[in-house]
Structures are given as structure tokens and as C-alpha cells.
Amino acid sequence: MDTVFIRDLEVATLIGVYDHEKLEPQPLLFDLDMAWDCQKACVSDRLTDTLDYHAVCIRIERICAETHFELVETLAETIAQCLLNEFKIPGLMLRVSKPQAIANTHSVGIVIRRGIAV
């Protein structure tokens, strides 16, 4: 199994438990490793034969725009389940980072793995 990846997708969204987090969007960073068999695309050289990471990015952005969660855990699970189902991804690792959440840190967040190991 191959891996299609996305690094540092930045999306501004409303997320958090504190009042100030519910008023102004804050940036989140997404890193994603997706299990995918790239053999067909390697031969055909056609986008339709691979996992379209641009479409995945757009879907993540849309989920962030259409939802408000208090926890990054809930957002991460929502995104993971959506991608697994809509794109038929057999497995993924998703890291969601909140770079502005805690002073004196580069970022905090969560890493989840779903489906087959990536």
C-alpha cells in the first residue's frame, strides 16, 4: 500500500471551548497520510486513477466552514470518517494542530489513525 500525503494545510475555523475561540476563527494545521494503491495511476498517468489530494483539501476546508466543534478530537474524527467514506480511503493518519491555542508552545493538537495502518 502506498501513501498519499498532505502537509500543513492551513484552515481558519471556529473551534474551541472558550468564549474568545467561539468569536473569531483561528488557524488549524492539518497533516494527513492516506493509504492508497497508486499502481494504476503510475501506469495510466491519469488523475482519475489516483486519490485527488486537491479534492481532499477542499473537503476538509468545507467541513471546517460548515461545522463548529469545541474539541479538535471531534473535528478530527468527523474529517476522518468523511474522508474514509467519501473517498474510499482504506486508512489514514490525521494530525490536527492548533498553533495559537497555548502560549509558549509551537502548537498542540491530536493525531488519530483510522482504518488500515499508514
C-alpha positions as CSV (number, residue, x, y, z in Angstrom):
1,M,0.0,0.0,0.0
2,D,1.3,3.5,-0.9
3,T,0.7,6.7,0.9
4,V,-0.7,10.0,-0.4
5,F,0.1,12.8,1.9
6,I,-0.8,16.4,2.7
7,R,1.3,18.6,4.9
8,D,0.4,21.9,6.7
9,L,-3.0,22.5,5.2
10,E,-4.0,25.7,7.0
11,V,-7.7,26.3,7.5
12,A,-9.1,29.1,9.7
13,T,-12.2,28.0,11.6
14,L,-14.2,28.5,14.7
15,I,-13.2,25.8,17.2
16,G,-12.7,25.8,21.0
17,V,-14.4,25.7,24.4
18,Y,-13.6,29.2,25.4
19,D,-15.7,32.2,24.6
20,H,-13.0,34.0,22.7
21,E,-12.5,30.9,20.5
22,K,-16.2,31.0,19.5
23,L,-16.0,34.6,18.2
24,E,-13.0,34.6,15.9
25,P,-11.7,32.0,13.5
26,Q,-8.3,30.6,14.4
27,P,-5.9,28.7,12.2
28,L,-5.6,24.9,12.3
29,L,-3.0,22.9,10.5
30,F,-3.7,19.5,9.0
31,D,-1.2,16.8,8.2
32,L,-2.7,13.7,6.5
33,D,-1.2,10.4,5.4
34,M,-3.7,8.3,3.4
35,A,-3.3,4.7,2.4
36,W,-3.8,4.3,-1.3
37,D,-2.8,1.9,-4.1
38,C,-1.1,4.2,-6.6
39,Q,-0.1,1.4,-9.1
40,K,-2.9,2.1,-11.6
41,A,-2.1,5.9,-11.6
42,C,1.6,5.1,-12.0
43,V,0.8,3.3,-15.3
44,S,-2.0,5.5,-16.6
45,D,-0.7,8.9,-15.5
46,R,-4.4,10.0,-15.1
47,L,-5.8,11.9,-12.1
48,T,-9.0,9.7,-12.2
49,D,-6.8,6.7,-11.2
50,T,-5.4,8.2,-8.0
51,L,-6.5,9.9,-4.8
52,D,-7.1,13.6,-5.7
53,Y,-5.4,15.4,-2.8
54,H,-6.7,18.7,-4.0
55,A,-10.3,17.4,-3.6
56,V,-9.4,16.1,-0.2
57,C,-8.1,19.6,0.8
58,I,-11.3,21.2,-0.4
59,R,-13.4,18.7,1.5
60,I,-11.5,19.4,4.8
61,E,-11.9,23.2,4.2
62,R,-15.7,22.7,3.6
63,I,-16.1,20.6,6.8
64,C,-14.3,23.3,8.8
65,A,-16.5,26.1,7.3
66,E,-19.8,24.2,7.9
67,T,-19.2,23.0,11.5
68,H,-18.3,24.3,14.9
69,F,-16.9,21.9,17.4
70,E,-15.4,22.6,20.8
71,L,-12.8,19.9,20.6
72,V,-10.2,19.1,17.9
73,E,-10.8,15.5,18.7
74,T,-14.4,15.8,17.4
75,L,-13.3,17.7,14.3
76,A,-10.6,15.2,13.6
77,E,-13.0,12.2,13.9
78,T,-15.6,13.9,11.6
79,I,-13.0,14.6,9.0
80,A,-11.5,11.1,9.2
81,Q,-14.9,9.4,8.8
82,C,-15.9,11.7,5.9
83,L,-12.7,11.0,4.0
84,L,-12.8,7.3,4.6
85,N,-16.3,7.1,3.4
86,E,-16.4,9.7,0.5
87,F,-13.0,8.9,-1.0
88,K,-13.0,5.2,-0.1
89,I,-9.6,5.6,1.6
90,P,-8.7,2.3,3.3
91,G,-6.8,4.0,6.1
92,L,-5.4,7.3,7.3
93,M,-3.4,9.2,9.9
94,L,-4.6,12.7,10.6
95,R,-2.8,15.3,12.7
96,V,-4.7,18.4,13.7
97,S,-2.7,21.2,15.3
98,K,-3.8,24.4,17.0
99,P,-0.8,26.7,16.8
100,Q,-2.4,29.6,18.7
101,A,-4.1,27.5,21.5
102,I,-1.4,27.7,24.2
103,A,1.1,30.4,24.7
104,N,4.7,29.3,24.8
105,T,4.1,26.3,22.5
106,H,4.5,25.9,18.8
107,S,1.2,24.0,18.7
108,V,-1.0,21.5,20.4
109,G,-3.4,19.0,18.9
110,I,-4.2,15.4,18.2
111,V,-3.2,12.5,15.9
112,I,-5.7,9.9,15.0
113,R,-5.4,6.7,12.9
114,R,-8.3,5.0,11.3
115,G,-8.6,2.0,9.0
116,I,-5.5,0.1,7.9
117,A,-2.1,1.2,9.2
118,V,-0.5,4.0,7.3
